[in-house]
Structure formats: structure tokens, C-alpha cells
Amino acid sequence: MNKLKKVLLIGLTAILTLGTVACGSTNNSSSKNGTKNITIGVCPGPYGDMVRKAIQPSLEKKGYKVTVKEFSDYVQPNKALANKEIDANLFQHTAYLKKFSKDNNLKLSAVIVVPTAGMGIFSNKIKSLQNIPNGAKVAIPNDPSNLARALTLLKNQGLIKIKDNIDETKATQNDVTENKKNLKLVPIEAAQEPRSLDSVDIALITGNYAISAGMDFSKALAVEKLEENYKNVVAVRTEDLNKDLGKDLKSAVESTEFKNTIEDKNGEFKSFDKPEWYVNKYGIK
């Protein structure tokens, strides 16, 4: 009986020792060199490159290991952020973030505005908006905030009129008061718009999806001048806004390294609309 007790005691001691070693290994592995692992969500287009080239280097200097995760639509990046599947995202403008968060009861906040590619009007069928035919089919994004942007851009090109007494960032098709060309507005998912060009006369395509599809903005029939609330933002969960993550993301975007990447004459971001803080800080438009 004593022998049996001894064997059991030795076995139990061995198990406890192995367990302690294993637990110690896990802790060391997760905190190796103080590295903080974060994942930043993006959509197809230039903002994944902006994270990798302009933001990630500064974060790495602060001890972060950054993974970029690409989503195929405008819905999943915010849901993944709210569900703590990712730690931040960069794909949406302020107006979209606010509306999506409100509609879905999510606590997400903008950290800082970044240089942004505007919406363009593209066509495979006409060379000028002056040549747009009566009854032309016009593809516009189907999400509310970008649909409103599209209506404003059409208005600014003299193709439609919308109500005077409304907030244009919330405009809908019901707010169109004049459509002399009888344009047929066709709301479709923003990601699908580049593929719609052969089936419509013109398409109003957001900058990230236009760039992702290899479209040349110098050949756009018109390009919007972005209002501040239509410029893209780095977003985090509201609980992280004033913590190290939020502060470090803001610092990375405000860094000289970020500015140098954006202003690279051979880079992809040189023609992006700059946010107000950037213009004020560097005097560069």
C-alpha cells in the first residue's frame, strides 16, 4: 500500500511540475519581448497599403506586431471590431461609422481622419457627362451614407437637384426634386460597382473600390471634393479610444513617417484629399 502511495505521489508531482512548466511557457510566449499583437481590418483598395506602409512601421517601433485582415464588404469590419475579432479598422468615413454604429447599437469611435480617395464617376460608354443620354442607367452605392454622397456629386455636376432644406449627408432618392435627364438610379453594393460598368451608362464608385479595380482617376468623368465627414478614419472600440491602443494609432498617423509615405511623389496616396488636421500641421493640401 505504501508502495502504491509512493508511485501515485511521484506521478502527481510529475503532472504538477509539467503543468507549471507548460503554464510558464504559455505566458512567456504571449509576452515575448513585450510584443502586443493587433489586427487591423480593411476593405479591398488602398487602405490596406496605407496601414502596411504608413502606419505599421510606427506601431512596430512601439512594440506592436500588426496583422492586416481584408474584408470583402462594408459590414463585416465593424461587426468584427465590435466582437473583438479585430482591434481597429480603416475603411470607412465618419458619416458611415456614425450611422452604422447607431443603427447596429455598436460602441465604436474614430481615432483620427486619414487622407482619402474621393468618389469618382466612371463610364465605359461615354467620354463626358455632357453626353449622358436621356434615361441613362446610373449605378450608385446602396448603403445610405455613400448613396447620399453619390446624390450630392450628381447634384454638383448639374445632373439632378435635391431638396434645399435637408442635411445632404442623409439625402435619399426621395429627396431628388429635379431629374431632367430622367436618370435611372440603380443602387447596388459598393464593392460590385466596378463590375457594373458594362451594364450601366455611368457608375459613381467610392475611391477604395475604384483603386482596387485598377481604375484610373485621371479618366474619371468627375471626382468629388471630399467634405471632412466623408474622409476615412481609423476606428476602434470606444473603450480603447483613450487607452494605449487608441493613443498609439493616433500617434502613428500623426508621425513624420506617415506624412513622408503619403507625400511620396511615386506613391499611391499623393492625390488623396488631406484631412484638416494634416493641412493645418504641414501646410499641404
C-alpha positions as CSV (number, residue, x, y, z in Angstrom):
1,M,0.0,0.0,0.0
2,N,2.9,2.3,0.9
3,K,4.5,1.5,-2.5
4,L,1.3,2.4,-4.3
5,K,1.0,5.7,-2.4
6,K,4.6,6.5,-3.4
7,V,4.0,5.8,-7.0
8,L,0.9,7.9,-7.0
9,L,2.7,10.7,-5.2
10,I,5.6,10.7,-7.7
11,G,3.1,10.7,-10.6
12,L,1.1,13.6,-9.2
13,T,4.3,15.6,-8.6
14,A,5.4,15.0,-12.2
15,I,2.0,16.1,-13.5
16,L,2.0,19.3,-11.4
17,T,5.6,20.1,-12.5
18,L,4.8,19.7,-16.1
19,G,1.7,21.8,-15.7
20,T,3.7,24.6,-14.1
21,V,6.3,24.5,-16.9
22,A,3.6,24.5,-19.5
23,C,1.8,27.4,-18.0
24,G,5.0,29.3,-17.7
25,S,5.9,28.7,-21.3
26,T,2.5,30.0,-22.5
27,N,2.9,33.2,-20.5
28,N,6.4,33.8,-21.8
29,S,5.3,33.1,-25.4
30,S,2.4,35.6,-25.3
31,S,4.5,38.4,-23.7
32,K,7.8,37.7,-25.5
33,N,9.8,40.9,-25.8
34,G,6.6,42.8,-24.7
35,T,5.1,42.4,-28.2
36,K,1.5,43.5,-28.5
37,N,-0.4,41.6,-31.3
38,I,-3.1,43.6,-33.0
39,T,-5.2,43.1,-36.1
40,I,-6.4,45.9,-38.3
41,G,-9.4,45.4,-40.7
42,V,-9.5,46.9,-44.1
43,C,-11.5,46.5,-47.4
44,P,-10.1,46.0,-50.9
45,G,-8.3,49.1,-52.1
46,P,-5.5,51.4,-50.9
47,Y,-6.1,51.4,-47.2
48,G,-4.5,48.0,-46.5
49,D,-1.4,49.5,-48.1
50,M,-1.8,52.6,-46.0
51,V,-1.8,50.5,-42.9
52,R,1.2,48.4,-44.0
53,K,3.3,51.3,-45.5
54,A,2.4,54.3,-43.4
55,I,1.0,53.2,-40.1
56,Q,2.5,49.8,-39.3
57,P,6.2,50.9,-39.1
58,S,5.5,53.4,-36.4
59,L,3.4,50.9,-34.4
60,E,6.2,48.3,-34.7
61,K,8.6,50.8,-33.1
62,K,6.2,50.9,-30.1
63,G,6.3,47.1,-29.7
64,Y,3.2,46.1,-31.8
65,K,3.0,43.1,-34.2
66,V,0.4,44.2,-36.8
67,T,-1.7,41.8,-38.9
68,V,-3.9,43.3,-41.7
69,K,-7.2,41.5,-42.3
70,E,-9.1,42.2,-45.5
71,F,-12.9,42.1,-45.6
72,S,-15.0,42.0,-48.8
73,D,-17.7,44.4,-47.8
74,Y,-18.5,47.4,-45.6
75,V,-20.4,45.5,-42.9
76,Q,-18.1,42.9,-41.5
77,P,-15.1,45.1,-40.5
78,N,-17.3,46.9,-37.9
79,K,-19.0,43.8,-36.7
80,A,-15.6,42.1,-36.3
81,L,-14.3,45.1,-34.4
82,A,-17.3,45.2,-32.0
83,N,-17.0,41.4,-31.5
84,K,-13.3,41.8,-30.6
85,E,-12.2,39.7,-33.6
86,I,-10.0,42.6,-34.7
87,D,-8.6,45.6,-32.8
88,A,-9.1,48.5,-35.2
89,N,-10.2,49.2,-38.8
90,L,-9.6,51.6,-41.6
91,F,-12.1,51.6,-44.4
92,Q,-15.0,54.0,-43.7
93,H,-15.7,57.6,-43.4
94,T,-17.1,59.4,-40.3
95,A,-20.6,59.6,-41.6
96,Y,-20.8,55.9,-42.3
97,L,-19.2,55.0,-38.9
98,K,-21.7,57.1,-37.0
99,K,-24.8,55.8,-38.9
100,F,-23.6,52.1,-38.8
101,S,-22.8,52.3,-35.1
102,K,-26.2,53.9,-34.3
103,D,-28.2,51.5,-36.5
104,N,-26.4,48.5,-35.0
105,N,-26.0,49.7,-31.4
106,L,-22.2,49.4,-31.5
107,K,-19.8,51.4,-29.4
108,L,-17.2,52.3,-32.0
109,S,-15.2,55.6,-32.2
110,A,-13.0,57.4,-34.7
111,V,-9.4,57.8,-33.6
112,I,-8.2,60.1,-36.4
113,V,-9.0,61.1,-40.0
114,V,-6.7,60.0,-42.8
115,P,-6.0,61.1,-46.4
116,T,-8.8,59.7,-48.5
117,A,-9.6,58.9,-52.2
118,G,-12.8,60.6,-53.3
119,M,-15.8,59.1,-55.2
120,G,-15.4,59.2,-59.0
121,I,-17.9,59.0,-61.8
122,F,-16.7,56.4,-64.4
123,S,-18.1,55.1,-67.6
124,N,-17.2,52.6,-70.4
125,K,-19.8,54.1,-72.7
126,I,-19.4,57.9,-72.7
127,K,-16.5,60.3,-72.6
128,S,-18.2,63.3,-71.0
129,L,-21.1,63.9,-68.7
130,Q,-22.4,66.3,-71.3
131,N,-23.0,63.3,-73.5
132,I,-25.0,61.4,-71.0
133,P,-28.2,60.1,-72.7
134,N,-31.7,60.7,-71.6
135,G,-32.8,57.8,-69.3
136,A,-29.3,56.7,-68.6
137,K,-28.7,54.0,-66.0
138,V,-26.6,55.3,-63.1
139,A,-25.1,52.9,-60.6
140,I,-24.8,54.3,-57.1
141,P,-23.8,52.7,-53.8
142,N,-26.7,51.2,-51.9
143,D,-25.5,52.0,-48.3
144,P,-27.2,55.1,-47.0
145,S,-24.2,57.4,-46.4
146,N,-22.5,56.6,-49.7
147,L,-25.8,56.9,-51.6
148,A,-26.1,60.4,-50.2
149,R,-22.6,61.2,-51.3
150,A,-23.5,60.0,-54.8
151,L,-26.6,62.2,-55.0
152,T,-24.6,65.2,-53.9
153,L,-22.0,64.5,-56.6
154,L,-24.7,64.2,-59.2
155,K,-26.2,67.4,-58.0
156,N,-22.8,69.2,-58.1
157,Q,-22.4,68.1,-61.7
158,G,-25.8,69.6,-62.6
159,L,-27.5,66.3,-63.3
160,I,-30.1,66.4,-60.6
161,K,-31.5,68.7,-57.9
162,I,-32.2,67.8,-54.3
163,K,-34.3,69.5,-51.6
164,D,-32.7,72.6,-50.2
165,N,-33.8,72.2,-46.6
166,I,-32.2,68.8,-45.9
167,D,-28.9,67.5,-44.5
168,E,-27.2,66.3,-47.7
169,T,-25.3,63.6,-45.8
170,K,-28.7,61.9,-45.2
171,A,-30.2,62.5,-48.7
172,T,-32.2,59.7,-50.3
173,Q,-33.7,59.2,-53.7
174,N,-36.9,60.6,-52.3
175,D,-35.1,63.9,-51.9
176,V,-34.5,64.3,-55.6
177,T,-36.6,67.3,-56.8
178,E,-35.4,67.5,-60.4
179,N,-34.1,64.9,-62.8
180,K,-34.2,66.5,-66.3
181,K,-32.3,63.6,-67.9
182,N,-34.7,61.0,-66.4
183,L,-31.7,59.2,-65.0
184,K,-32.5,55.7,-63.7
185,L,-30.7,55.5,-60.4
186,V,-29.6,51.9,-59.6
187,P,-28.4,51.3,-56.0
188,I,-26.0,48.3,-55.8
189,E,-23.5,47.1,-53.3
190,A,-20.4,49.4,-53.5
191,A,-18.0,46.5,-54.0
192,Q,-19.9,45.4,-57.1
193,E,-19.9,48.8,-58.8
194,P,-16.7,48.4,-60.9
195,R,-18.2,45.2,-62.4
196,S,-21.4,47.1,-63.3
197,L,-19.8,49.4,-65.8
198,D,-20.8,47.4,-68.9
199,S,-24.4,47.2,-67.8
200,V,-24.9,50.9,-66.8
201,D,-24.1,54.2,-68.5
202,I,-22.2,55.7,-65.5
203,A,-21.2,54.5,-62.1
204,L,-20.4,56.5,-59.0
205,I,-17.7,54.5,-57.3
206,T,-16.0,55.0,-54.0
207,G,-12.3,55.6,-54.1
208,N,-11.2,52.4,-52.4
209,Y,-13.1,50.1,-54.8
210,A,-12.2,52.2,-57.8
211,I,-8.5,51.9,-57.0
212,S,-8.8,48.2,-56.1
213,A,-10.3,47.6,-59.5
214,G,-7.3,49.4,-61.1
215,M,-9.4,52.3,-62.4
216,D,-7.6,55.5,-63.4
217,F,-8.9,58.6,-61.7
218,S,-7.4,60.8,-64.4
219,K,-10.0,59.2,-66.7
220,A,-13.0,59.7,-64.4
221,L,-15.7,62.0,-65.7
222,A,-15.8,63.8,-62.4
223,V,-14.3,63.4,-58.9
224,E,-15.9,64.6,-55.7
225,K,-14.2,67.2,-53.5
226,L,-14.5,65.5,-50.1
227,E,-16.2,67.1,-47.1
228,E,-14.4,66.3,-43.8
229,N,-17.1,63.8,-42.7
230,Y,-16.6,61.8,-45.9
231,K,-12.9,61.3,-45.2
232,N,-11.8,57.9,-43.9
233,V,-11.0,57.3,-40.2
234,V,-9.1,54.8,-38.1
235,A,-11.7,53.3,-35.8
236,V,-11.5,51.4,-32.5
237,R,-13.9,50.2,-29.9
238,T,-14.9,53.2,-27.8
239,E,-13.4,51.5,-24.7
240,D,-10.0,51.6,-26.4
241,L,-10.1,55.2,-27.7
242,N,-8.3,56.7,-24.7
243,K,-6.2,53.7,-23.9
244,D,-2.7,52.9,-25.3
245,L,-4.1,51.4,-28.5
246,G,-6.1,54.5,-29.4
247,K,-3.3,56.8,-28.5
248,D,-0.6,54.8,-30.3
249,L,-2.7,54.6,-33.5
250,K,-3.2,58.4,-33.4
251,S,0.5,59.0,-32.8
252,A,1.4,56.7,-35.8
253,V,-0.9,58.6,-38.2
254,E,0.5,62.0,-36.9
255,S,4.1,60.8,-37.3
256,T,6.6,62.1,-39.8
257,E,6.9,58.6,-41.3
258,F,3.2,58.6,-42.1
259,K,3.5,62.0,-43.8
260,N,6.5,61.0,-45.8
261,T,4.7,57.9,-47.1
262,I,1.6,59.9,-48.1
263,E,3.7,62.6,-49.8
264,D,5.8,60.2,-51.8
265,K,5.6,61.5,-55.4
266,N,5.7,58.0,-56.7
267,G,3.3,56.6,-54.2
268,E,-0.4,55.8,-54.5
269,F,-1.6,58.3,-51.9
270,K,-0.3,61.6,-53.3
271,S,-3.6,62.7,-54.9
272,F,-5.8,61.8,-51.8
273,D,-7.7,64.6,-50.1
274,K,-6.0,65.6,-46.9
275,P,-7.8,66.0,-43.6
276,E,-8.0,69.4,-41.9
277,W,-5.5,68.5,-39.1
278,Y,-3.0,67.3,-41.8
279,V,-3.3,70.6,-43.8
280,N,-3.0,72.7,-40.6
281,K,0.0,70.7,-39.4
282,Y,2.0,70.5,-42.6
283,G,0.5,73.2,-44.8
284,I,0.0,70.6,-47.6
285,K,-3.3,70.3,-49.4
